[in-house]
Every structure is written in structure tokens, then in C-alpha cells.
């Protein structure tokens, strides 16, 4: 059985929140910077929509799987060394990708980028949860998210302009520069936040840890809601560019319009930090999931009704972005708090599911013709929103019972 060491003290200096946002942001930028160039990559490399989707999907799958590995590793070796390894991997794979035009090689390099990004995003969240209790962690994650949302907003705008001026390879150059920036900042600002690393990383014990965490139905509900909401955003990244193109908009115009989604995410996070968290994170996340369902339903209805103006796509996505600003920080903090103290491992599971949901959903949507038929894509994201709302409703009802005294705070099926 693993025991915790008490030799390591808490960090004398906390890593700046903006630095942690930068670490998490590079993972999102790794996807969104390429999004406006998706039709261009398909045309230049002469590959199918499904093949292009693999460049997005393999990144998200690696981003998901990597967090399952790096979370436990960081519980043993610390957050800082894992972060440094990840950012170096992200930087090197981005540099190499500039010099290759073969789709199969790019897929491998995108997987390496995803693994590096996994360490960056998992460690930034783990550091927050190392340093703060649940509600304060939600506030800090919202603060991070406000800064974090600026990165994909700018990368969508810049990515569209970059695609038209420098081609999709310009996106790889941008990611290499971003990786270098994060590496330099990590060397300067990344302090070790893990106070009690486990003495031995035992694979058998790791399996037991995963089993304990995944046996907590409350953790599952928080994580399911969180992952599905992030998955909707990444799914939109995969198919919306085609819809804008059908309506006659350029790649640069798509980048500008879709960038309003993360801008609205900033507004949602600001509102969450000031108002919603004070009313309870479960209630806040439930409201956010309801808004998300309304936004995705509106998006589907407007497109099926034949509206072609960019606002018919942008406005529902803006409402979705606002709702995500309320949902993501709260569900992430709630899931980690419900894990039973396994912060690094739980953070890895939550982050892995968030990326896997987007990667799997995006792949399925494109495979079933989502790039050509918006009804397929729109119905899929509405279904994901329904599942997310259902999961949060279960959590909210449980917390109401706890507050009313009709049940205990202990999750019943946890060993």
C-alpha cells in the first residue's frame, strides 16, 4: 500500500495564475490554431475530410491519454518535472512538423504535440488543486479560464489570417514559438506544488487508485458533464468551418466569427467568479448546462431553417461559450473534490475525458457525414448537451439532499 511522504513542504512561492493559464492555453491553441485551416489542409494534401479530422482527433486522443499517464507520474515525481518534459516534447514536435507535408507523418507529430500538451494542461490544473480548497479552486480556475480563453480567441482569428497568408505550415511555426515561450516561462515560474509525493509508483496500486476514483458515482457525474461540454466545443472546431464555407465565408472570416465563442467564454468565467460560485458550484454548473443545451438547439434549428448569415452560427456559439464559462471551472473543481484526495490522478482523468469526448465525438460526427450534412453534426452536439445536463441534475439533487440533511456527504459506494 502506498504511503505519503511528508518531507516536502508547500511551495514558498505559488506559480502565477497567468502562467498556469498559459500552460493550459497551449493545449487548446494546439487545436484551435489549425481549425480555420482544415479545408485548406484537405485541399493541399489531397486527403478526405475524415483524414483531415484525424489531425484533430489524434491530437485530442493523445491529449487525453497523456493526462492519464502524467497525472499519476506527477503524484510520484512532482508537478514541475512532468511539466518541463511535456513542454519540451510539444516544442520539438512542433518544430519538426514545419518540415513535413505527408499526412501520415503529420499525424504522428500531432500525437506527440498532444502528449506534450497533456502534461502542460494536467499540471496547471493539478497545481491549482494542490494549493486551494474546492470553492477557491473553482474561483482560481475561473481566473485562469478568463486568461486562457484569450489564447484560443486570438489563435482562431490569427489562424484564419495565417492560413490565408502563410498556409497551414504557418500554424506549426506559431505552435513552435508558443512552445518556446511556455518552456522559458516554466523554467522561470514553475515551482513545485506537490507537498506529499507518493514514495513508489506501483502499477498495481495505480490500478486500485483508478478503481477507487471511478467507483465514486459523484465523480463520474461531475466528470461526465465537464467532458461533454468541452467535447461540444472541440466538435464545433471540427465541423463549423465547413458550414461557414458553405455560406460563402472565407477562412479568415470564420476565424473572426468563431473567435467570439471563447470571448463569450471569458464573460461567462467572469460572471461565474463574481456571482455563480457564491450560489454553489453544482447549481452554477446546472444553469450553465441548461444554457448550453438551449444554445446548441438554437444552432441546429437556425441552420435547418435555412439561415445563412454568419450570426445564425455565431450567436448560438457565443451563448454556448458563455455557458461553458460557467460550467467548466465548476465541474472540474467538483470532480477533483469528489475524487477522495487523489488530485493528480483525478485531474488526469478529468482532462483525459474532456479531450477524449471531443476527439471521439468529432471523429464520429465527420464519419457520419457531419462535414457535408449539418443536421448530423447539430443533432450530435444537442445530444451531448442533453447528457451533460442530465449528469449535472443528478449532482445538484444529491447536493440538495445533503443540505437538507436527508443524506450524508459520503458517497455511498466508495470503499
N, C-alpha and C positions, 0 to 999 in steps of 0.2 A: 504493500500500500504506500502511496506517495505521501510524504510529509512536506510541509512548507518550511523553508529556511527563514530565519528572522534576522540574518546577519546584515542584510541590505536595508538601508534607511530610505525613507522617501526622498525624492529629489529636492535639493536645496533650491533649485530654480525650475519653475514649471515652464514647459515649452510654450511659446506664444500661441494663442489660439489661431492667429492668422497663418502661422507656419503650419499648424496641423491641418488647416483648411487647404493650404497649398499642396500638402502631401496627398490628401484625399482628392483634391481637384484634378491632379494629373491623371488619375484613373478615368474620370469622366471625360476629360479633354481627349484622352486616347481614343475614345469612341466618337465624340461629337465633332471633332475636327475633320474626321473623314466623312461624316454623314452627308454634307452637301455635295461631295464628290462621288457619291455612289453611282449615279447614272454615268458619270464620266469614266470611272474605273471600268464599268461594264463595257462601254464602247471602245475604250483604248485597248484593253486586254482581250477584247472579243470573247467574253465569257457570259454565261447566263446570269439572270437575276439571282438564282439560287447560289451560284458560285460566288457572286459578289457578297451575298449575305453571309457566306462563310467567313469573310474577312471581319465582319462584325461579330458573328456568333462565336468563332474560335477565341476571339479576344475576351468576350464575356464569360465563356466557359472556363478559360484559363484564369480569369479574374476570380471566378467562383471557386474553382478547385484550389487555387493558390491560397486563398484565405483559410480553407480548411487545414492546410498544411502549416502556414505561417502563424496562425493563432496559437496552436499548441507549442510550436517551436519557440514562440516569444514567451510563453509561460515558463519555459525552461531556461532559455538563454538571454532573455531580456528583449525589450521593445527596440532599443536603439540599434543593435547589430542586425536584427532582421530587417529593419527599415533601410539601413545602408546597403545591404545585399540587394534588396528589391530595387532600389533606385538605380543602382549600377546596372542591373540587368535590363531595366527599362531603357536606360540611356544607350547602352551598347546595341540592343536590338533595333532601336530607332535609327541609329547611325547606319547600321548595315542595310536596313530596309531602303535607304535612299538609293542604293546602287543595284537594286534588283527589280526586274519587271515581270518575272514569271509568277503566275498566280500561286503555284504550289509552294514556292519559296516564301512568298509574302505571307501565306497562311501560317507557316512555321514561325516566322518572325513576329507575326501578330500574336501568336500564342505566347512567345517569350515576353512581348510587351505586356500582355495580360498578367503573366505571372509576376513581373516586376511591379506592376500597378497594384496587384493584390496585396503585396507586402506594405506598400505605401498607405493604402486606404485602411487596411486592417489595423495597422499600428497607430494611425492617427486616432481612430475610434477607441482602441484599447487604452491609449494614453489618457483620453478624456475620462473613461470609466475607471481607470486606476485612481484618478485624482478627485472625483466628485461623486456624491450620492445621487440617487436616481433622478429626482426633480431638477437638481442643479446640473446634472449631466445633460438632461434634456435641454436646459437653457443654453448650456455651453455648445451643445451640438447644433442648436438653432443659430447661435452666433457664428459657428463655423460654416453652417449651411448658407448664411447670408453672403459671406465672403466666397464660399465655394461656388455658389450659383453664378457669380460673376464670370468664372472661368468658362463654363460651357456656353454662356450667353455670348461672350466675346469670341469663343472658338467657332461657334456656329456662324456668326457674322463674318469673322475673318476667314473661316474655312471656305465659305462661298466665294469670297473675293479671291482667296488664294487659289482655289480650284480653277477659276477662270483666267487668272494671270500666270500662275506657275504650274498648273496641273496638280494631280493628286500627290506627286512626289513632294510638292511644297508642304503638304501636311506632315510628311515624315520628317522633313527638316525642322518644322515647327516643334514636333514632339521631341526631337533630339535636343533642341535648345531648352525646352521645358524640363526635360530630364536633367540636363546640366544644372539648371537653376535650382531644382529641388535637391540635387546632390550637394551643392555648395551650401544651401541653407540647412540641410540635415547635419552636415559636419559642424556647422556653427551653433545650431539651436536645439538639436535633438538631445535632451537629457534623458537618462534612464528613469522611468516612472514606476517600474515594477519593484515593489518593496520586498516581496517574498517569492522569489523564483522557486519552482519545484526542483529538488535535488537531482532527480533522474527522470528522463523521458522514456517511459516504458510503454511500448506499443499496446500491450495487453491492458495496462491501466488506462491508456488513452481511449481504447475502445469502451471501457467501463465509464469513462468520463462522458463520452458522446452519448452512451446509453442513458446515463443519469439525466443529462440535459434534455435529450429528446423524449424522455418519459414524462416531462412536465408539459401537460396539455396547455397551460397558460403561456409557456414559452413558445409552443407551436403556433398558437393563435396570434400572438404578437408578431412573430417572425413571418407567418403566412401573409398577414396584412401588409407588413413592411415590404416584403419581397414582391408581392403582386403590384403594389403601387410603383415601385422602381421599375418593375418589368414592363408596365404600361409605357413609361417614359422611353425606355430603350426600344420597345416595339415601335413606337411612333417614329423614332430615329430611323428605323429600318424601312418604313413604307411611305412616310409622308412626302418625302422628296419626289416620289413618282406622281403623287396626286397633284402637287404644286406644278410639276412639269406638264401634266395633262391639262391643267387650267391655263397654261401659257406663261408661267413664271420661270425666270432664269434661276440658276444655282445660287447666285448672289442674293437674289430676291427671296428665295426660300430661306437662306441663312438668316436674313434680317427678320423675316416674319416669324420663323420658328424660334429665334432667339428671345422673342417676347415670352416664351414659356418659362425659361429659367429666370427671366427678370421678374415675372409674377411669383416665381418660387421664392425670390428674395423678399417680396412683400409679404407672402404667406409666413415665412420664417420670422419676420419682424413682428407680425401680429401674434404669432404663436408665443414668442418670447415675452411680449408685453402683456398679453391677455389670456390666451388659451391655456397655457401651462398652469396659471393660477387657479383654474377651474378643474384641474385634474387632467393628467395626460391621456387617460383612457377616454374621457369624454371628448377631449380635443381631437384625438385620432378618429373617433367615431364620426364627428362632424366633418372632418377632412375627407374621410372615405365616402361619405354621402355626397359631398360636393364633387368628388372625383367621378362618381357614378353619373351624376347629372351632367357633368362636362362631357364625358365620353358618349353618353346617349345623345346629347345635343349635336355633337360632332357627326355621329352616324346619321341622324335624321336630316341634318342640313345637306349632307352630301348625297343621300338618297333622294332628297327633294330636288336636286339639280343645281344647287347654288355653286357658283364658280369663282366668286370673288375671294381673294386671299383671307378676308376677315371671317369667312364662313369656316375656315380652317383655324385661323389664328386665335379667334376669340374663345372657342371652347378649349383650346390648348392653354390659353392664358388662365382660364378658370381652373383647369387641371393643375397647372403649375402652382397656383395659389394654394390649392388643396394639398398638394404634395409638401408644400412648406409647413403645413400644419401636421401632416401625417408622419413624415419620415423620422424627424428627430424624436418624436414621442414614442413611436413604435420601436425604434432602435433602443432607446433607453429602457423602455418597458421590457423588451425581450431580454436584454442583458441582466436587468434586475431580477427577472424571473428564472435566471439560469442556475441560481444557487451558489453564486460566487466564482464560477469558472469564467472569469471575464475574457481572457484571451481566446479561449476555445469558443465561447458563446459568440463573441464578436466575429470570429471567423465563420461560424455557421450562419449568422445573420447576413453578413456580407456576401457569403457564397450563394445563399438562396436568392438574394436580391439580384445578383448578376446572372445566376442560372435561370431565374424566371424570365429575365429579358432575353437571354440568348435562346432559350428553348422556345419561348413564345414567338420571337422574331423568326426563327427557323421554320416553325410550323406555319405561321401566317404566310410567309413567302412561298413555302412548298405547296400550300393550298391555293395559290394564286392571288395573294394579298396585294402584290405589286400591280397587278392588272385589274383586280376587282376589289374596289374599296369596301363593298358590303362584307366581304370575308374578313378583312382587317378590322373594320369597325366593330363588327359583331364580336370578334375575339377580345378586343380591349374592353368592351362593355361587360363581357362575361367575367374577365379578370377583376373588374371593379366590383361586380356583384359578390364574388368570392371574398374579396378583401373586406367589404362592408360587413359581410356575414361573420367573418372571424373577429372583427372588432366589436360587433354587437355581443358576441359571446363573452369577450373580455369585459366589456362595460357592465353587463348584467352580473358577472361574477363580482366585480368591484362594488357594485351597489349592494349586493348581498353581504359583502364584508363590512361595508359601512353601516348597514342596518343591524349587524350583529347576528345575522342568521347563519353565518358560516365563519370559519376561521381563515386566517390569511395563509395557512399552509395548504399548498396544492395537494389534494388527496392522494394522488397516485405516485408521489415521489418517494422513493425508498429512503 
